[in-house]
Amino acid sequence: MSGFPWLTALWVLPLVGAGVVLALPVHKRALAKSVAVGVSVLVLCLAVVLAIRFDPTGEQYQFVESHAWIPAFGTRYILGLDGIALVLVLLTTVLVPLLLLAGWNDGDTAPDYGQRRMAHTYVALTLMVEAMVIVSFTALDVLLFYIFFEAMLIPMYFLIGGFGGVGRSYAAVKFLLYNLFGGLIMLAAVIGVYVVTARQDVFGGGTFDFRVIVAEGLDADPGVLKALFLGFMFAFAVKAPLWPFHTWLPGAAVEATPASAVLMMAVVDKVGTFGMLRYCLQMFPEASAYFAPFVTVLAVIGIIYGAVLAIGQTDVMRLIAYTSISHFGFIILGIFAMTSQGQAGSTLYMVNHGISTAALFLIAGFLVSRRGTRLIADYGGVQKVAPVMAGTFLVAGLATLSLPGLAPFISEFLVLVGTFSRYQIAAVVATFALVLAAIYVLWLYQRMMTGPLKEGNETVRDLVRREIAVVAPLIALLLVLGVYPKPVLDVITPAVGHVLVTVGQHDPAPTVAGQDPEGGTHR
């Protein structure tokens, strides 16, 4: 690899872009948006270059950068990329330019702020979130990860509270308080990790270097390690969100603009599940195995709970938000199944959920912006006046229910198969969510898009060119990854293998009817 700081450039570029946008004159609103989109496209191109140069069979962490940062505290500026982080960085860099296009007008008429620099601020905040998420995915220093894990809450808070709907202030504060509380618990655990490493001679003093911590292992009382695991896990469970720590999500998703809601659910929340896979499992393997059955139960409850509540919603945006709670349950279920299929499926599910949720939420947002209401009962017969919108909404909805041939099916199938080999009952119960998903998606489509044209929907316009430019790539990705996920799985699978080796887990041996696991026979 060359000495060029690829990963630093990847996150500094959107941060610099945000500064440039804020420096533009107030009246240059269109220029500010164009510059933001242009910068996000450059970041995407840089991420694609990294993906091309990445060797799935090579070293576990590639493009590593390590520089002195705060030597007195044993922390360094360390960035590196494995296969899991790579696909999530690609998801982030693909979605951000599309979200900037989708929310092209969101910053123009922000409530309470009139026509000032809000368009500049809106796109700049989006670029800041992108930069901080990229650092979180690539950080190999625990303290560095924690700082950006928390820092991303600030621009996200202002995106929700400054540009959302009527209840935006309450939703933004609830989002911030929940996540800050989780972060404070995690900070205590981060300090605890440092104290444990400082007491081990092998580290030569306290360290936050994730690679060294995993390689040498934390040597402390099992109770202490379990407490540290719970500190990290709590913060990630709030961010993910895992039931019952999810209650901030529906309000934030509904009150934020559709583009900001997708940024939160499809990108920011993935840092939570990514953290479980990297930090919880690899730094605390014994504690992870100990708590895995408990987390599995919570994940299954979240899967069913989110699906059942989605069926009962009368607000289309809230319905989609609850589907995400169900899908995050699947992701967490696969992670803590601790099998190669389960974790590969979970990582792929993070990508596929981001794409399908973005498509469904944005199309619903386009429709709501035209009609001025989120109530499902106010719609009906929309496919008669907006066939392209209805058709793409159907494809996105079918992807959400994991229809074979669309991207989420492969990941959900892998999660269920991987879970069944270790937790059969959990996998069987989770499978019922497939039926529930069919109910909430098809019933939603029937009520909103089919039937006679309801009064008030006659003037609903179909998707315009800008909106088609947003939706078309998402639909294309759902189709391509639905029939050919191999390139993504080829990157993910070796990284998942490294995780399982680190955790000391292996796939359960398959059993044959009439034969026990030791090879004997029974009647």
Residue, then its C-alpha position, 0 to 999 in steps of 0.5 A: m500500500s502507498g503511504f497516502p492517508w486514504l482513510t484520513a482523506l475519506w473523512v476530512l474531505p466531507l468535513v472540509g466540504a462542510g466548512v466550504v459550504l458554511a463560508l459561501p454567501v447567504h444568497k448562494r443557496a443553490l451553490a451551497k447545495s451543489v457543492a455539498v453534493g459534489v463533495s459527497v460524490l468525491v467521497l464516494c469515488l474515494a471509497v470506491v478506490l479503496a474498495i478496488r484496492f482492498d484485498p479480502t484475502g490480505e491482512q485483516y486491517q488495511f490502509v492502516e494509519s497510526h500517529a501519536w495523539i495523546p501519548a500520556f493517555g496511551t491513545r493514538y490516532i489509528l485508522g484501519l479498514d477490514g471487510i465489515a467496515l469497508v461495506l459500511v463505509l460504502l453504504t454511507t458514501v453511497l447514501v449521502p449524495l442521494l440523501l442530499l438530492a432527496g432533501w434538496n429543498d429541506g433546508d430552504t424553509a426550516p421552521d423558526y429560522g426563516q430564509r437565513r443560512m439554513a440551507h447552508t447549515y442543513v447540507a453542512l450538518t449532513l456532511m459532518v455526520e458523514a465524516m464522523v460516521i466514517v471515523s467511527f467505522t475505521a477507528l482502531d483506537v477505542l478512545l478515538f472511536y468513542i469520541f466520534f461515536e458521541a460527536m455525531l450526535i451533535p449534528m444529528y440533533f440539529l438536523i432533527g431539531g432544526f429542520g423537522g416537524v411540529g414535534r421536532s424539539y421533543a424528538a431531538v431532545k429525547f434522541l440526544l438524552y437517550n444516546l448521551f446517557g448510553g454514551l456516558i455508560m460507555l465512557a465508564a467502560v472505556i476508562g475501565v478498559y484503560v485501567v485493566t490494560a494499565r495493570q497488565d505488564v504485557f501492555g507496558g502501560g495503559t492503552f486504547d489500541f484495539r488491535v493490541i487489546v484483542a491480540e493480548g486479551l484483557d486479564a481481569d476478574p470475569g465479573v469486571l469483564k462482564a461489567l465492561f461488556l455491559g457498558f459497551m453493549f448498553a450504548f450500542a443497544v441504545k444506538a442500534p436500537l435494541w428493544p427495550f431501548h428503542t423508544w426514542l427512534p419512532g419519534a425522531a424518525v417521524e419528526a425529522t425530514p425524510a432524508s435526515a431520518v434515513l441518515m439516522m436509521a440507515v447510517v448512524d444507527k449502524v454504528g451501534t450494530f457495528g460496535m457490537l460486532r467489533y468491540c463487544l465480541q472481540m474485546f470481551p469474548e467470554a462475556s459475549a458468550y455468557f450474555a449471548p442467550f439473553v441478547t438473543v431473547l431481546a433481539v427476537i422480542g424486538i423482531i416480533y414487537g416491531a413487526v406487530l406495532a408496524i401493523g397497527q400504525t396509522d402514520v405511514m412514516r411511523l410504520i416504516a420506523y417500526t419496521s426498522i426496529s424489527h430489522f435491527g432485531f434480525i441484525i443483532l440476532g445474527i451477530f450474537a448467534m456467533t456463527s459464520q452464516g449469522q454474522a455474514g448475514s448480519t453484516l450484509y443485512m446492515v447494508n441491505h437494510g440501509i438501501s431498502t429503508a432509504a428507498l421506502f422512507l424517501i418515496a413515502g416522504f416524497l408522497v407526504s410532501r405532495r399531499g401534506t399528511r402522513l395518515i394512511a387513511d388519507y390516501g388511496g388510488v395513488q397508483k392511478v395518478a402516480p404510477v412510477m411512485a407507486g411502482t417503486f414504492l411496491v418494490a421497496g416494500l417487497a424488499t422490506l418484507s424480504l421477497p426472494g430476488l431482492a437484496p434483504f432476502i439473502s441477508e435475512f435467510l443467512v441470519l435465520v440459518g446461522t441462528f438455527s444452527r445454535y438457537q433453534i427456538a429463536a430462529v423459529v420464532a423470528t421466522f414468524a416476522l416474515v408473515l407479519a412483514a407481508i401483512y404490514v407491507l401489502w396492507l400498507y400498499q393496498r390502502m395507499m396505492t390501490g382502490p378508488l382515487k380518494e378526494g384530495n389525491e387527484t393533484v398528486r404528481d408523479l416522481v420528478r427527475r431529481e426524485i427518480a435520480v434518487v430512487a433509481p440507484l436504490i432500486a437497482l442496488l436492491l435488484v442487483l444485490g438480490v440476485y448477485p450478492k457474491p462481491v459483497l459476501d466475498v469481502i465480508t466473509p473473511a472479516v467475519g472469520h477473523v471475528l469468530v477466531t478472535v471470539g473463540q467460536h466456531d460453527p456448530a457441527p451439523t447433525v444428521a437424523g439418527q446420529d448424535p454430534e459425537g458420531g454415534t447413532h440413536r433410535 
